[in-house]
């Protein structure tokens, strides 16, 4: 007897997207130990080095949620959380270990990577709140509007997720290191920059989502 059924395929490139997502998060955490002050005319823009790559994690988060759904997106988010903590613990242990003969960069190592645990604490708190909100908002908008208005899902989820992430991260990572007007500058510039990058790269995100959806597509089979 022939019965119609649909096979649930194994995702073909989910692992690549998820690994890229986690790698970008860890690199951003390390780069975020440096504060950057960029003068544009009379204005001073304050942001951290993590801003170079971190917006890409939200783009990949959008891809994960849009293509694979909230459950698989959450799996990648939790993997990033676990490996960020592992990286912080590794830097703490290595920094605390005695320097070997001829190694003269112990203070420099601790000055840079010794700050990573605070950055990671800020990152994982902001990251969990921001990425989970980002994925949840995207999936909720998709459930209401279907496949239409992809731009609204991407921008709407970014506005909510990046706000939560930036507020938590900036406060935990650098409040007390910088305060007052400089801190507000850092907070505002970080949020606007991250959202702007994702809006500018929206056409790229569209293409990546469309490409991955085609790769992951499958046909109904009969058994």
PyMOL commands that place a pseudoatom at each C-alpha (Angstrom):
pseudoatom trace, name=CA, resn=UNK, resi=1, chain=A, elem=C, hetatm=0, pos=[0.000, 0.000, 0.000]
pseudoatom trace, name=CA, resn=UNK, resi=2, chain=A, elem=C, hetatm=0, pos=[1.248, 3.458, -0.870]
pseudoatom trace, name=CA, resn=UNK, resi=3, chain=A, elem=C, hetatm=0, pos=[1.024, 6.097, 1.840]
pseudoatom trace, name=CA, resn=UNK, resi=4, chain=A, elem=C, hetatm=0, pos=[1.791, 9.771, 1.400]
pseudoatom trace, name=CA, resn=UNK, resi=5, chain=A, elem=C, hetatm=0, pos=[4.294, 11.030, 3.909]
pseudoatom trace, name=CA, resn=UNK, resi=6, chain=A, elem=C, hetatm=0, pos=[6.762, 13.856, 4.329]
pseudoatom trace, name=CA, resn=UNK, resi=7, chain=A, elem=C, hetatm=0, pos=[10.306, 13.132, 5.322]
pseudoatom trace, name=CA, resn=UNK, resi=8, chain=A, elem=C, hetatm=0, pos=[11.884, 15.507, 7.776]
pseudoatom trace, name=CA, resn=UNK, resi=9, chain=A, elem=C, hetatm=0, pos=[15.328, 16.139, 6.290]
pseudoatom trace, name=CA, resn=UNK, resi=10, chain=A, elem=C, hetatm=0, pos=[18.485, 16.745, 8.226]
pseudoatom trace, name=CA, resn=UNK, resi=11, chain=A, elem=C, hetatm=0, pos=[19.461, 20.417, 7.862]
pseudoatom trace, name=CA, resn=UNK, resi=12, chain=A, elem=C, hetatm=0, pos=[22.234, 20.709, 5.316]
pseudoatom trace, name=CA, resn=UNK, resi=13, chain=A, elem=C, hetatm=0, pos=[23.988, 23.904, 6.409]
pseudoatom trace, name=CA, resn=UNK, resi=14, chain=A, elem=C, hetatm=0, pos=[22.590, 24.556, 9.887]
pseudoatom trace, name=CA, resn=UNK, resi=15, chain=A, elem=C, hetatm=0, pos=[25.853, 23.471, 11.498]
pseudoatom trace, name=CA, resn=UNK, resi=16, chain=A, elem=C, hetatm=0, pos=[27.856, 25.920, 9.362]
pseudoatom trace, name=CA, resn=UNK, resi=17, chain=A, elem=C, hetatm=0, pos=[25.569, 28.838, 10.227]
pseudoatom trace, name=CA, resn=UNK, resi=18, chain=A, elem=C, hetatm=0, pos=[25.539, 27.915, 13.930]
pseudoatom trace, name=CA, resn=UNK, resi=19, chain=A, elem=C, hetatm=0, pos=[29.341, 27.524, 14.115]
pseudoatom trace, name=CA, resn=UNK, resi=20, chain=A, elem=C, hetatm=0, pos=[29.830, 30.860, 12.350]
pseudoatom trace, name=CA, resn=UNK, resi=21, chain=A, elem=C, hetatm=0, pos=[27.398, 32.439, 14.803]
pseudoatom trace, name=CA, resn=UNK, resi=22, chain=A, elem=C, hetatm=0, pos=[29.332, 31.140, 17.834]
pseudoatom trace, name=CA, resn=UNK, resi=23, chain=A, elem=C, hetatm=0, pos=[32.732, 32.051, 16.363]
pseudoatom trace, name=CA, resn=UNK, resi=24, chain=A, elem=C, hetatm=0, pos=[31.664, 35.640, 15.657]
pseudoatom trace, name=CA, resn=UNK, resi=25, chain=A, elem=C, hetatm=0, pos=[30.343, 35.960, 19.207]
pseudoatom trace, name=CA, resn=UNK, resi=26, chain=A, elem=C, hetatm=0, pos=[33.623, 34.816, 20.796]
pseudoatom trace, name=CA, resn=UNK, resi=27, chain=A, elem=C, hetatm=0, pos=[35.733, 37.042, 18.512]
pseudoatom trace, name=CA, resn=UNK, resi=28, chain=A, elem=C, hetatm=0, pos=[33.488, 39.989, 19.354]
pseudoatom trace, name=CA, resn=UNK, resi=29, chain=A, elem=C, hetatm=0, pos=[33.908, 39.371, 23.081]
pseudoatom trace, name=CA, resn=UNK, resi=30, chain=A, elem=C, hetatm=0, pos=[37.692, 39.527, 22.760]
pseudoatom trace, name=CA, resn=UNK, resi=31, chain=A, elem=C, hetatm=0, pos=[37.638, 42.611, 20.513]
pseudoatom trace, name=CA, resn=UNK, resi=32, chain=A, elem=C, hetatm=0, pos=[35.228, 44.336, 22.913]
pseudoatom trace, name=CA, resn=UNK, resi=33, chain=A, elem=C, hetatm=0, pos=[37.975, 44.705, 25.542]
pseudoatom trace, name=CA, resn=UNK, resi=34, chain=A, elem=C, hetatm=0, pos=[39.144, 47.812, 23.663]
pseudoatom trace, name=CA, resn=UNK, resi=35, chain=A, elem=C, hetatm=0, pos=[37.202, 51.073, 23.733]
pseudoatom trace, name=CA, resn=UNK, resi=36, chain=A, elem=C, hetatm=0, pos=[37.512, 53.131, 20.553]
pseudoatom trace, name=CA, resn=UNK, resi=37, chain=A, elem=C, hetatm=0, pos=[37.119, 56.892, 20.351]
pseudoatom trace, name=CA, resn=UNK, resi=38, chain=A, elem=C, hetatm=0, pos=[36.537, 58.123, 16.794]
pseudoatom trace, name=CA, resn=UNK, resi=39, chain=A, elem=C, hetatm=0, pos=[36.552, 61.857, 16.073]
pseudoatom trace, name=CA, resn=UNK, resi=40, chain=A, elem=C, hetatm=0, pos=[34.283, 62.937, 13.226]
pseudoatom trace, name=CA, resn=UNK, resi=41, chain=A, elem=C, hetatm=0, pos=[34.593, 66.698, 13.022]
pseudoatom trace, name=CA, resn=UNK, resi=42, chain=A, elem=C, hetatm=0, pos=[33.722, 68.099, 16.447]
pseudoatom trace, name=CA, resn=UNK, resi=43, chain=A, elem=C, hetatm=0, pos=[31.903, 64.922, 17.476]
pseudoatom trace, name=CA, resn=UNK, resi=44, chain=A, elem=C, hetatm=0, pos=[33.472, 62.056, 19.427]
pseudoatom trace, name=CA, resn=UNK, resi=45, chain=A, elem=C, hetatm=0, pos=[31.940, 58.636, 18.864]
pseudoatom trace, name=CA, resn=UNK, resi=46, chain=A, elem=C, hetatm=0, pos=[32.690, 56.090, 21.592]
pseudoatom trace, name=CA, resn=UNK, resi=47, chain=A, elem=C, hetatm=0, pos=[32.258, 52.365, 20.933]
pseudoatom trace, name=CA, resn=UNK, resi=48, chain=A, elem=C, hetatm=0, pos=[34.016, 49.085, 21.660]
pseudoatom trace, name=CA, resn=UNK, resi=49, chain=A, elem=C, hetatm=0, pos=[35.912, 46.829, 19.278]
pseudoatom trace, name=CA, resn=UNK, resi=50, chain=A, elem=C, hetatm=0, pos=[33.211, 44.216, 19.449]
pseudoatom trace, name=CA, resn=UNK, resi=51, chain=A, elem=C, hetatm=0, pos=[31.042, 46.475, 17.303]
pseudoatom trace, name=CA, resn=UNK, resi=52, chain=A, elem=C, hetatm=0, pos=[33.133, 45.492, 14.277]
pseudoatom trace, name=CA, resn=UNK, resi=53, chain=A, elem=C, hetatm=0, pos=[31.749, 41.946, 14.116]
pseudoatom trace, name=CA, resn=UNK, resi=54, chain=A, elem=C, hetatm=0, pos=[28.930, 41.736, 16.645]
pseudoatom trace, name=CA, resn=UNK, resi=55, chain=A, elem=C, hetatm=0, pos=[26.146, 43.022, 14.334]
pseudoatom trace, name=CA, resn=UNK, resi=56, chain=A, elem=C, hetatm=0, pos=[26.834, 39.999, 12.143]
pseudoatom trace, name=CA, resn=UNK, resi=57, chain=A, elem=C, hetatm=0, pos=[25.748, 37.719, 14.984]
pseudoatom trace, name=CA, resn=UNK, resi=58, chain=A, elem=C, hetatm=0, pos=[22.301, 39.315, 14.818]
pseudoatom trace, name=CA, resn=UNK, resi=59, chain=A, elem=C, hetatm=0, pos=[22.179, 38.822, 11.067]
pseudoatom trace, name=CA, resn=UNK, resi=60, chain=A, elem=C, hetatm=0, pos=[23.012, 35.142, 11.535]
pseudoatom trace, name=CA, resn=UNK, resi=61, chain=A, elem=C, hetatm=0, pos=[20.516, 35.007, 14.404]
pseudoatom trace, name=CA, resn=UNK, resi=62, chain=A, elem=C, hetatm=0, pos=[17.864, 36.286, 11.981]
pseudoatom trace, name=CA, resn=UNK, resi=63, chain=A, elem=C, hetatm=0, pos=[18.879, 33.622, 9.482]
pseudoatom trace, name=CA, resn=UNK, resi=64, chain=A, elem=C, hetatm=0, pos=[18.644, 30.890, 12.112]
pseudoatom trace, name=CA, resn=UNK, resi=65, chain=A, elem=C, hetatm=0, pos=[15.225, 31.982, 13.346]
pseudoatom trace, name=CA, resn=UNK, resi=66, chain=A, elem=C, hetatm=0, pos=[13.775, 32.653, 9.877]
pseudoatom trace, name=CA, resn=UNK, resi=67, chain=A, elem=C, hetatm=0, pos=[14.996, 29.447, 8.248]
pseudoatom trace, name=CA, resn=UNK, resi=68, chain=A, elem=C, hetatm=0, pos=[15.156, 26.933, 11.101]
pseudoatom trace, name=CA, resn=UNK, resi=69, chain=A, elem=C, hetatm=0, pos=[12.676, 28.257, 13.665]
pseudoatom trace, name=CA, resn=UNK, resi=70, chain=A, elem=C, hetatm=0, pos=[12.968, 29.362, 17.282]
pseudoatom trace, name=CA, resn=UNK, resi=71, chain=A, elem=C, hetatm=0, pos=[13.992, 25.960, 18.719]
pseudoatom trace, name=CA, resn=UNK, resi=72, chain=A, elem=C, hetatm=0, pos=[17.081, 25.566, 16.523]
pseudoatom trace, name=CA, resn=UNK, resi=73, chain=A, elem=C, hetatm=0, pos=[17.963, 29.251, 16.854]
pseudoatom trace, name=CA, resn=UNK, resi=74, chain=A, elem=C, hetatm=0, pos=[17.808, 28.858, 20.638]
pseudoatom trace, name=CA, resn=UNK, resi=75, chain=A, elem=C, hetatm=0, pos=[20.141, 25.854, 20.414]
pseudoatom trace, name=CA, resn=UNK, resi=76, chain=A, elem=C, hetatm=0, pos=[22.796, 27.949, 18.646]
pseudoatom trace, name=CA, resn=UNK, resi=77, chain=A, elem=C, hetatm=0, pos=[22.286, 30.811, 21.109]
pseudoatom trace, name=CA, resn=UNK, resi=78, chain=A, elem=C, hetatm=0, pos=[22.827, 28.493, 24.090]
pseudoatom trace, name=CA, resn=UNK, resi=79, chain=A, elem=C, hetatm=0, pos=[25.915, 26.999, 22.419]
pseudoatom trace, name=CA, resn=UNK, resi=80, chain=A, elem=C, hetatm=0, pos=[27.343, 30.508, 22.070]
pseudoatom trace, name=CA, resn=UNK, resi=81, chain=A, elem=C, hetatm=0, pos=[26.564, 31.134, 25.730]
pseudoatom trace, name=CA, resn=UNK, resi=82, chain=A, elem=C, hetatm=0, pos=[28.412, 27.959, 26.807]
pseudoatom trace, name=CA, resn=UNK, resi=83, chain=A, elem=C, hetatm=0, pos=[31.510, 28.549, 24.679]
pseudoatom trace, name=CA, resn=UNK, resi=84, chain=A, elem=C, hetatm=0, pos=[31.749, 32.202, 25.726]
pseudoatom trace, name=CA, resn=UNK, resi=85, chain=A, elem=C, hetatm=0, pos=[31.909, 31.105, 29.356]
pseudoatom trace, name=CA, resn=UNK, resi=86, chain=A, elem=C, hetatm=0, pos=[34.490, 28.456, 28.462]
pseudoatom trace, name=CA, resn=UNK, resi=87, chain=A, elem=C, hetatm=0, pos=[36.630, 31.101, 26.726]
pseudoatom trace, name=CA, resn=UNK, resi=88, chain=A, elem=C, hetatm=0, pos=[36.437, 33.381, 29.777]
pseudoatom trace, name=CA, resn=UNK, resi=89, chain=A, elem=C, hetatm=0, pos=[37.424, 30.572, 32.149]
pseudoatom trace, name=CA, resn=UNK, resi=90, chain=A, elem=C, hetatm=0, pos=[40.320, 29.619, 29.861]
pseudoatom trace, name=CA, resn=UNK, resi=91, chain=A, elem=C, hetatm=0, pos=[41.674, 33.186, 29.855]
pseudoatom trace, name=CA, resn=UNK, resi=92, chain=A, elem=C, hetatm=0, pos=[41.327, 33.350, 33.654]
pseudoatom trace, name=CA, resn=UNK, resi=93, chain=A, elem=C, hetatm=0, pos=[43.240, 30.106, 34.180]
pseudoatom trace, name=CA, resn=UNK, resi=94, chain=A, elem=C, hetatm=0, pos=[45.962, 30.967, 31.666]
pseudoatom trace, name=CA, resn=UNK, resi=95, chain=A, elem=C, hetatm=0, pos=[46.311, 34.476, 33.093]
pseudoatom trace, name=CA, resn=UNK, resi=96, chain=A, elem=C, hetatm=0, pos=[46.664, 33.159, 36.635]
pseudoatom trace, name=CA, resn=UNK, resi=97, chain=A, elem=C, hetatm=0, pos=[49.272, 30.565, 35.649]
pseudoatom trace, name=CA, resn=UNK, resi=98, chain=A, elem=C, hetatm=0, pos=[52.918, 31.566, 36.238]
pseudoatom trace, name=CA, resn=UNK, resi=99, chain=A, elem=C, hetatm=0, pos=[54.802, 32.866, 33.214]
pseudoatom trace, name=CA, resn=UNK, resi=100, chain=A, elem=C, hetatm=0, pos=[57.390, 30.570, 31.690]
pseudoatom trace, name=CA, resn=UNK, resi=101, chain=A, elem=C, hetatm=0, pos=[61.069, 31.427, 31.147]
pseudoatom trace, name=CA, resn=UNK, resi=102, chain=A, elem=C, hetatm=0, pos=[61.512, 34.184, 28.591]
pseudoatom trace, name=CA, resn=UNK, resi=103, chain=A, elem=C, hetatm=0, pos=[57.849, 35.168, 28.495]
pseudoatom trace, name=CA, resn=UNK, resi=104, chain=A, elem=C, hetatm=0, pos=[57.676, 38.916, 29.187]
pseudoatom trace, name=CA, resn=UNK, resi=105, chain=A, elem=C, hetatm=0, pos=[54.084, 39.696, 28.288]
pseudoatom trace, name=CA, resn=UNK, resi=106, chain=A, elem=C, hetatm=0, pos=[52.261, 38.495, 31.393]
pseudoatom trace, name=CA, resn=UNK, resi=107, chain=A, elem=C, hetatm=0, pos=[51.042, 41.965, 32.352]
pseudoatom trace, name=CA, resn=UNK, resi=108, chain=A, elem=C, hetatm=0, pos=[49.976, 42.723, 28.787]
pseudoatom trace, name=CA, resn=UNK, resi=109, chain=A, elem=C, hetatm=0, pos=[48.146, 39.395, 28.579]
pseudoatom trace, name=CA, resn=UNK, resi=110, chain=A, elem=C, hetatm=0, pos=[46.240, 40.077, 31.787]
pseudoatom trace, name=CA, resn=UNK, resi=111, chain=A, elem=C, hetatm=0, pos=[45.567, 43.698, 30.886]
pseudoatom trace, name=CA, resn=UNK, resi=112, chain=A, elem=C, hetatm=0, pos=[43.784, 42.661, 27.703]
pseudoatom trace, name=CA, resn=UNK, resi=113, chain=A, elem=C, hetatm=0, pos=[42.464, 39.136, 28.164]
pseudoatom trace, name=CA, resn=UNK, resi=114, chain=A, elem=C, hetatm=0, pos=[42.095, 39.481, 31.913]
pseudoatom trace, name=CA, resn=UNK, resi=115, chain=A, elem=C, hetatm=0, pos=[39.261, 41.901, 31.189]
pseudoatom trace, name=CA, resn=UNK, resi=116, chain=A, elem=C, hetatm=0, pos=[37.499, 39.323, 29.040]
pseudoatom trace, name=CA, resn=UNK, resi=117, chain=A, elem=C, hetatm=0, pos=[35.566, 37.695, 31.951]
pseudoatom trace, name=CA, resn=UNK, resi=118, chain=A, elem=C, hetatm=0, pos=[33.805, 41.008, 32.664]
pseudoatom trace, name=CA, resn=UNK, resi=119, chain=A, elem=C, hetatm=0, pos=[33.158, 41.428, 28.951]
pseudoatom trace, name=CA, resn=UNK, resi=120, chain=A, elem=C, hetatm=0, pos=[31.845, 37.869, 28.740]
pseudoatom trace, name=CA, resn=UNK, resi=121, chain=A, elem=C, hetatm=0, pos=[29.601, 38.394, 31.776]
pseudoatom trace, name=CA, resn=UNK, resi=122, chain=A, elem=C, hetatm=0, pos=[28.188, 41.480, 30.066]
pseudoatom trace, name=CA, resn=UNK, resi=123, chain=A, elem=C, hetatm=0, pos=[27.987, 39.703, 26.744]
pseudoatom trace, name=CA, resn=UNK, resi=124, chain=A, elem=C, hetatm=0, pos=[26.207, 36.558, 27.875]
pseudoatom trace, name=CA, resn=UNK, resi=125, chain=A, elem=C, hetatm=0, pos=[23.625, 38.534, 29.852]
pseudoatom trace, name=CA, resn=UNK, resi=126, chain=A, elem=C, hetatm=0, pos=[22.944, 40.939, 27.018]
pseudoatom trace, name=CA, resn=UNK, resi=127, chain=A, elem=C, hetatm=0, pos=[23.342, 38.223, 24.421]
pseudoatom trace, name=CA, resn=UNK, resi=128, chain=A, elem=C, hetatm=0, pos=[20.815, 35.854, 25.981]
pseudoatom trace, name=CA, resn=UNK, resi=129, chain=A, elem=C, hetatm=0, pos=[18.240, 38.608, 26.421]
pseudoatom trace, name=CA, resn=UNK, resi=130, chain=A, elem=C, hetatm=0, pos=[18.890, 40.225, 23.048]
pseudoatom trace, name=CA, resn=UNK, resi=131, chain=A, elem=C, hetatm=0, pos=[19.223, 37.127, 20.861]
pseudoatom trace, name=CA, resn=UNK, resi=132, chain=A, elem=C, hetatm=0, pos=[16.273, 35.329, 22.426]
pseudoatom trace, name=CA, resn=UNK, resi=133, chain=A, elem=C, hetatm=0, pos=[14.119, 38.455, 22.046]
pseudoatom trace, name=CA, resn=UNK, resi=134, chain=A, elem=C, hetatm=0, pos=[15.390, 38.908, 18.494]
pseudoatom trace, name=CA, resn=UNK, resi=135, chain=A, elem=C, hetatm=0, pos=[14.457, 35.342, 17.530]
pseudoatom trace, name=CA, resn=UNK, resi=136, chain=A, elem=C, hetatm=0, pos=[11.163, 35.403, 19.431]
pseudoatom trace, name=CA, resn=UNK, resi=137, chain=A, elem=C, hetatm=0, pos=[9.992, 38.692, 17.864]
pseudoatom trace, name=CA, resn=UNK, resi=138, chain=A, elem=C, hetatm=0, pos=[10.956, 37.492, 14.371]
pseudoatom trace, name=CA, resn=UNK, resi=139, chain=A, elem=C, hetatm=0, pos=[9.061, 34.219, 14.790]
pseudoatom trace, name=CA, resn=UNK, resi=140, chain=A, elem=C, hetatm=0, pos=[6.013, 35.986, 16.277]
pseudoatom trace, name=CA, resn=UNK, resi=141, chain=A, elem=C, hetatm=0, pos=[5.836, 38.458, 13.384]
pseudoatom trace, name=CA, resn=UNK, resi=142, chain=A, elem=C, hetatm=0, pos=[6.188, 35.575, 10.924]
pseudoatom trace, name=CA, resn=UNK, resi=143, chain=A, elem=C, hetatm=0, pos=[3.386, 33.666, 12.677]
pseudoatom trace, name=CA, resn=UNK, resi=144, chain=A, elem=C, hetatm=0, pos=[1.115, 36.709, 12.254]
pseudoatom trace, name=CA, resn=UNK, resi=145, chain=A, elem=C, hetatm=0, pos=[2.019, 37.757, 8.705]
pseudoatom trace, name=CA, resn=UNK, resi=146, chain=A, elem=C, hetatm=0, pos=[3.369, 34.533, 7.209]
pseudoatom trace, name=CA, resn=UNK, resi=147, chain=A, elem=C, hetatm=0, pos=[6.161, 34.736, 4.660]
pseudoatom trace, name=CA, resn=UNK, resi=148, chain=A, elem=C, hetatm=0, pos=[5.251, 38.321, 3.716]
pseudoatom trace, name=CA, resn=UNK, resi=149, chain=A, elem=C, hetatm=0, pos=[7.086, 41.417, 4.929]
pseudoatom trace, name=CA, resn=UNK, resi=150, chain=A, elem=C, hetatm=0, pos=[10.461, 39.829, 5.650]
pseudoatom trace, name=CA, resn=UNK, resi=151, chain=A, elem=C, hetatm=0, pos=[11.931, 43.326, 6.036]
pseudoatom trace, name=CA, resn=UNK, resi=152, chain=A, elem=C, hetatm=0, pos=[9.528, 44.007, 8.929]
pseudoatom trace, name=CA, resn=UNK, resi=153, chain=A, elem=C, hetatm=0, pos=[10.579, 40.816, 10.698]
pseudoatom trace, name=CA, resn=UNK, resi=154, chain=A, elem=C, hetatm=0, pos=[14.270, 41.555, 10.289]
pseudoatom trace, name=CA, resn=UNK, resi=155, chain=A, elem=C, hetatm=0, pos=[14.137, 45.220, 11.298]
pseudoatom trace, name=CA, resn=UNK, resi=156, chain=A, elem=C, hetatm=0, pos=[11.521, 44.800, 14.029]
pseudoatom trace, name=CA, resn=UNK, resi=157, chain=A, elem=C, hetatm=0, pos=[13.398, 41.954, 15.708]
pseudoatom trace, name=CA, resn=UNK, resi=158, chain=A, elem=C, hetatm=0, pos=[16.668, 43.890, 15.432]
pseudoatom trace, name=CA, resn=UNK, resi=159, chain=A, elem=C, hetatm=0, pos=[15.248, 47.030, 17.067]
pseudoatom trace, name=CA, resn=UNK, resi=160, chain=A, elem=C, hetatm=0, pos=[13.997, 45.044, 20.074]
pseudoatom trace, name=CA, resn=UNK, resi=161, chain=A, elem=C, hetatm=0, pos=[16.891, 42.597, 20.402]
pseudoatom trace, name=CA, resn=UNK, resi=162, chain=A, elem=C, hetatm=0, pos=[19.708, 45.098, 19.909]
pseudoatom trace, name=CA, resn=UNK, resi=163, chain=A, elem=C, hetatm=0, pos=[18.178, 47.526, 22.400]
pseudoatom trace, name=CA, resn=UNK, resi=164, chain=A, elem=C, hetatm=0, pos=[18.073, 44.922, 25.175]
pseudoatom trace, name=CA, resn=UNK, resi=165, chain=A, elem=C, hetatm=0, pos=[21.523, 43.612, 24.269]
pseudoatom trace, name=CA, resn=UNK, resi=166, chain=A, elem=C, hetatm=0, pos=[23.200, 47.025, 24.034]
pseudoatom trace, name=CA, resn=UNK, resi=167, chain=A, elem=C, hetatm=0, pos=[21.681, 48.358, 27.262]
pseudoatom trace, name=CA, resn=UNK, resi=168, chain=A, elem=C, hetatm=0, pos=[22.697, 45.303, 29.299]
pseudoatom trace, name=CA, resn=UNK, resi=169, chain=A, elem=C, hetatm=0, pos=[26.120, 44.843, 27.701]
pseudoatom trace, name=CA, resn=UNK, resi=170, chain=A, elem=C, hetatm=0, pos=[27.225, 48.472, 27.936]
pseudoatom trace, name=CA, resn=UNK, resi=171, chain=A, elem=C, hetatm=0, pos=[26.076, 48.794, 31.548]
pseudoatom trace, name=CA, resn=UNK, resi=172, chain=A, elem=C, hetatm=0, pos=[27.709, 45.602, 32.825]
pseudoatom trace, name=CA, resn=UNK, resi=173, chain=A, elem=C, hetatm=0, pos=[30.895, 45.898, 30.740]
pseudoatom trace, name=CA, resn=UNK, resi=174, chain=A, elem=C, hetatm=0, pos=[31.861, 49.553, 31.029]
pseudoatom trace, name=CA, resn=UNK, resi=175, chain=A, elem=C, hetatm=0, pos=[29.696, 51.437, 33.537]
pseudoatom trace, name=CA, resn=UNK, resi=176, chain=A, elem=C, hetatm=0, pos=[32.178, 52.735, 36.112]
pseudoatom trace, name=CA, resn=UNK, resi=177, chain=A, elem=C, hetatm=0, pos=[34.987, 52.589, 33.568]
pseudoatom trace, name=CA, resn=UNK, resi=178, chain=A, elem=C, hetatm=0, pos=[33.245, 55.422, 31.743]
pseudoatom trace, name=CA, resn=UNK, resi=179, chain=A, elem=C, hetatm=0, pos=[30.357, 57.385, 33.224]
pseudoatom trace, name=CA, resn=UNK, resi=180, chain=A, elem=C, hetatm=0, pos=[28.118, 60.372, 32.573]
pseudoatom trace, name=CA, resn=UNK, resi=181, chain=A, elem=C, hetatm=0, pos=[27.957, 61.838, 29.088]
pseudoatom trace, name=CA, resn=UNK, resi=182, chain=A, elem=C, hetatm=0, pos=[30.679, 59.499, 27.770]
pseudoatom trace, name=CA, resn=UNK, resi=183, chain=A, elem=C, hetatm=0, pos=[28.690, 56.449, 28.859]
pseudoatom trace, name=CA, resn=UNK, resi=184, chain=A, elem=C, hetatm=0, pos=[25.494, 57.774, 27.239]
pseudoatom trace, name=CA, resn=UNK, resi=185, chain=A, elem=C, hetatm=0, pos=[27.521, 58.459, 24.098]
pseudoatom trace, name=CA, resn=UNK, resi=186, chain=A, elem=C, hetatm=0, pos=[28.807, 54.883, 24.156]
pseudoatom trace, name=CA, resn=UNK, resi=187, chain=A, elem=C, hetatm=0, pos=[25.308, 53.487, 24.705]
pseudoatom trace, name=CA, resn=UNK, resi=188, chain=A, elem=C, hetatm=0, pos=[23.668, 55.593, 21.984]
pseudoatom trace, name=CA, resn=UNK, resi=189, chain=A, elem=C, hetatm=0, pos=[26.402, 55.151, 19.373]
pseudoatom trace, name=CA, resn=UNK, resi=190, chain=A, elem=C, hetatm=0, pos=[26.559, 51.389, 19.972]
pseudoatom trace, name=CA, resn=UNK, resi=191, chain=A, elem=C, hetatm=0, pos=[22.814, 50.929, 19.490]
pseudoatom trace, name=CA, resn=UNK, resi=192, chain=A, elem=C, hetatm=0, pos=[22.479, 53.172, 16.450]
pseudoatom trace, name=CA, resn=UNK, resi=193, chain=A, elem=C, hetatm=0, pos=[25.573, 51.683, 14.814]
pseudoatom trace, name=CA, resn=UNK, resi=194, chain=A, elem=C, hetatm=0, pos=[24.456, 48.075, 15.262]
pseudoatom trace, name=CA, resn=UNK, resi=195, chain=A, elem=C, hetatm=0, pos=[20.954, 48.761, 13.948]
pseudoatom trace, name=CA, resn=UNK, resi=196, chain=A, elem=C, hetatm=0, pos=[22.349, 50.781, 11.039]
pseudoatom trace, name=CA, resn=UNK, resi=197, chain=A, elem=C, hetatm=0, pos=[24.720, 47.989, 10.014]
pseudoatom trace, name=CA, resn=UNK, resi=198, chain=A, elem=C, hetatm=0, pos=[21.874, 45.487, 9.925]
pseudoatom trace, name=CA, resn=UNK, resi=199, chain=A, elem=C, hetatm=0, pos=[19.620, 47.836, 7.954]
pseudoatom trace, name=CA, resn=UNK, resi=200, chain=A, elem=C, hetatm=0, pos=[22.390, 48.566, 5.440]
pseudoatom trace, name=CA, resn=UNK, resi=201, chain=A, elem=C, hetatm=0, pos=[23.108, 44.851, 5.076]
pseudoatom trace, name=CA, resn=UNK, resi=202, chain=A, elem=C, hetatm=0, pos=[19.400, 43.990, 4.726]
pseudoatom trace, name=CA, resn=UNK, resi=203, chain=A, elem=C, hetatm=0, pos=[19.755, 43.138, 0.999]
pseudoatom trace, name=CA, resn=UNK, resi=204, chain=A, elem=C, hetatm=0, pos=[22.599, 40.761, 1.870]
pseudoatom trace, name=CA, resn=UNK, resi=205, chain=A, elem=C, hetatm=0, pos=[20.509, 39.166, 4.624]
pseudoatom trace, name=CA, resn=UNK, resi=206, chain=A, elem=C, hetatm=0, pos=[17.642, 38.701, 2.147]
pseudoatom trace, name=CA, resn=UNK, resi=207, chain=A, elem=C, hetatm=0, pos=[19.939, 36.907, -0.277]
pseudoatom trace, name=CA, resn=UNK, resi=208, chain=A, elem=C, hetatm=0, pos=[21.497, 34.703, 2.399]
pseudoatom trace, name=CA, resn=UNK, resi=209, chain=A, elem=C, hetatm=0, pos=[18.077, 33.688, 3.767]
pseudoatom trace, name=CA, resn=UNK, resi=210, chain=A, elem=C, hetatm=0, pos=[16.787, 32.950, 0.267]
pseudoatom trace, name=CA, resn=UNK, resi=211, chain=A, elem=C, hetatm=0, pos=[19.899, 30.948, -0.598]
pseudoatom trace, name=CA, resn=UNK, resi=212, chain=A, elem=C, hetatm=0, pos=[19.757, 28.849, 2.584]
pseudoatom trace, name=CA, resn=UNK, resi=213, chain=A, elem=C, hetatm=0, pos=[16.020, 28.256, 2.183]
pseudoatom trace, name=CA, resn=UNK, resi=214, chain=A, elem=C, hetatm=0, pos=[16.671, 26.882, -1.310]
pseudoatom trace, name=CA, resn=UNK, resi=215, chain=A, elem=C, hetatm=0, pos=[19.435, 24.628, 0.019]
pseudoatom trace, name=CA, resn=UNK, resi=216, chain=A, elem=C, hetatm=0, pos=[17.240, 23.343, 2.835]
pseudoatom trace, name=CA, resn=UNK, resi=217, chain=A, elem=C, hetatm=0, pos=[14.152, 22.834, 0.667]
pseudoatom trace, name=CA, resn=UNK, resi=218, chain=A, elem=C, hetatm=0, pos=[12.876, 19.315, 0.111]
pseudoatom trace, name=CA, resn=UNK, resi=219, chain=A, elem=C, hetatm=0, pos=[10.062, 17.671, -1.769]
pseudoatom trace, name=CA, resn=UNK, resi=220, chain=A, elem=C, hetatm=0, pos=[7.298, 15.518, -0.486]
pseudoatom trace, name=CA, resn=UNK, resi=221, chain=A, elem=C, hetatm=0, pos=[8.104, 11.870, -1.047]
pseudoatom trace, name=CA, resn=UNK, resi=222, chain=A, elem=C, hetatm=0, pos=[5.971, 8.783, -1.258]
pseudoatom trace, name=CA, resn=UNK, resi=223, chain=A, elem=C, hetatm=0, pos=[6.695, 5.545, 0.567]
for i in range(1, 223): cmd.bond("trace and resi %d" % i, "trace and resi %d" % (i + 1))
show_as sticks, trace
zoom trace
